[in-house]
């Protein structure tokens, strides 16, 4: 994994670990590397390779991006190699729901000056654009609430808090994410198997593809446009930094 090349893609200069540096890295990753399930959706049944070297080649060298098990893994090892105190965590994706929900999301916890933060570059449209502190006296768009023996990541949405995912203090290793990825990558109930999803963020603007619709979201304002075939789809993908062509007409419409 070439850290210098990674930083050059993000257009961020190396410096000592700090909260400002961490936030710069998160914002740059969300701008330069898209969240997407292209490899899952257009290659059904093909299991993603989560070994670090081929993953780095796909996500960073080829600028193809990926979903949480891809983006957050390479970002974890970037932070680790830059000297940050990091631990991988698995979370249960809620989107306002509750019940028997599996752990199908990977994120990172970073410790800085004795304080813990969630660093996430792989949660699609609702990815926090900066590190989220476990405890904060100043309410922000994103917040973490302690719930008994677990934590709840929330976003302020429509004047109330909306639950995104929860996680606990468990110890996680790479094999846990290989198993979780297998479900997300192959199970017929996985939204990434059923739906095409891409997103990127830049300076408060979210660009999103959800199925046939391309959206541009700024705050509470949203513009939607229907994608009308492979040529238009390929053109829009370039907005996400993706140069590969996909047969949108054959495999989606």
N, C-alpha and C positions, 0 to 999 in steps of 0.2 A: 504494500500500500504506500503510494508515493504522497507523503503529506504536503510537500512543496507544490506538487501539481494540483492537489485538492485545493489548497489555499489560492493558487493562481486562478482556478476555475471560479472560486467564490469571490475573487478580487479583494481578499482580505490579507493584511500583512500579519505575520506572526508576532506575538508579544507575550508577556507573562499572563498566566491565567487571572481573570478578573470577571466580574459580572458584565462590565461593558464589552469586554472581548467576547464573552459567551453570547451576549445578545447580538453583537455584530455578526457572529458566525451563524446564528439561527436565521436572522433576517436575510443574510446572503444566500444561505442554502435554500430557503423558501422561494427566493427570487430566481436562482439559477438552475435548481434541480427540481423538476416537477414531481408531485405525488401522482401516481397513476397505477392502474392495473392492466395496462396494455398487454404485457406478457402473459398474464393469466387469462384475460378475456379472449384474445385472439389465438392462443395456443392451448386450447382446452385439453386437460389431462397431462400436460407437460409440467413437471414439478420444477419450481424455481430453484436454482443453485444458490444456496446461502453461504457457501464457503467464501471467505473474505476476498481472496484475490479475484475470482471471476465476478463477484458481486461489485467490487470496486471498478472493474473494467466496464461492466454494464451501466452502473449508476452514474459514475463520475467520468471515466475516460470517454465512454460513448454518449454521455449526457442523456441516457434513456430514462433516468429516474426509476421510481418504483413505489411500492407501498411500504407500510411501516416496518416489516421485517427486513426490508432492503435499505431504505433511506436511514432509518434510525440505527441500523447496525453499522453502516459505514461512518455515520456521524459519531456514534459512540467511540469507535476506534480513532477517529480524528481527535476527539477531545482527550482521550486517554494518551495518545502520542504527544499532545500539546501540553501535557502535565496536569490536566484537570483530574480531580477526584471524582470518579464516575462509577455508577453501578447500573446494570441493566434491570429493568422491571417489566413485568407483564401485567396488563390491565384488562378489565372487563368493559367492553364498549356498551354504553347504556342508551345514549340518545333519548334520555327522558324515561326510559323503561326500567323495570325491575324484574326480579325473578331469577330463574336458573340460567345464568348467562356465562358462557365459557370465557376464558382469558384468550382473546384473539388480537391483542394489540401490544406492540413493543414500544417502550419509551425509555428515557434515561433520567436518572436522578443524579444531580451534581451537588457536591458539597463545596461551598466557598465561605471562608472565614467562619466556619462553624454553622452556617445556615444551609438548609437544603432547598433545592429548586428542581422542578420538572423541566427538562429540556426535551422538546419534541419537534421533529421535522417531518413527521409522517402521519398526520391525522386528517389530511384532506382539507376541506374548506374551513373547518374549525380548528386548525392547528394554531396554537398560541404563537404569536409573532415574536415573543420574547420569553425568557425563562420565567416560570411562575413560582413564587416562593411558597413554601409550606405554610409559613405564617407571615402575615403582612398587616400592618396597621392602616394601610391606605388601600381602600377598595379599588379594584381595577376591573377591566373587561373580563379577565380570567381570574379565578381564585380557586384555592384548595380548602376544602372543609373536612375536618377530622370527624369520622363517623365510627364510634366504638373502636374496633380494631382495624379499620381501613380508612382510606382517604378518598375524597370525591373531588374530581376536577370539574369545575363548572364555568359556564360562560354567561354573561349578562345578555339575555335575549328577550326582546319585547317586554322590557321593564321588569323582568324577573329572571332568577337564576335557572339555567337549563343544565341538567346533568349530562356530561360527555362520557366520562369513564371513571371507574374506581379501581383502586389497587391497594395492596397491603404490604407488610414488611417482609414478605417471603424472600427466600434466597433463590435467584434464578440463574440458570446457566444456558449456554447455547443450545443444548439438546432440547430444552423446554420450548424454545422458539422454533426449532425444526418441526416439532410435533404440532404446535399451534399453527404454523404456516401450512402444514399438510392439509389441515381442515380448511383453512381460509382459501387455499389454492385449488381445492378439489371438491369440497362438499357442495351438493346441489343447492343447499340453503344459504350458502355464502353469497353475500351481495356482490362480491368481486367476481364470482363465477357468472352471475346473472346479469350484472349491469356494468356498463362502461363508465369509468369515473376518472377524471383528471382534475388537478387544481394546481395553481401557483399563486404566490402572494408577492406584491411589491408596493411598498409605501401606502398601505391601507386599502389597496385594490386587490380583489380576489378574482382571478379568471378560473372558470369552472366549465368542465364538460360533464354532463350527467345524461347518459344515453344519447339521444339525437340533438340535445340542446346545448349550445354554447352560451354561457352567461358571463357577464362582467358586473361585479358587485362592488359598490362603493358605499360603505355605511349601510343606510336603509334603502339606497337606490339600487335598482337592478335592471339590467338590459338583457333580454333573452333573444336568441336567434336560432332557428332550426338549421341544422347541418344537412346539406342536400347532396350527399354523395362523396365518393373517395377523393376527388380533386379538392373540393372545399375542405374536407376533413384534413387532408395532408397540409393544406395551407394554414389551417388553424393550429395544427400540431406544432408548426414552426414557432408559434407564439409561446409554446411551452418548451422550446429548445430542442424539440425532437425532430430529427431529419428522416427517420425511417418511414416507409410507406406501408399502409395497411389497407387491405381490400375491404373498405367500409361497406360497399354495396353488397358484396358476397357474404360477409361474415356478420353483418349487423342488421341491415335493412331487410 
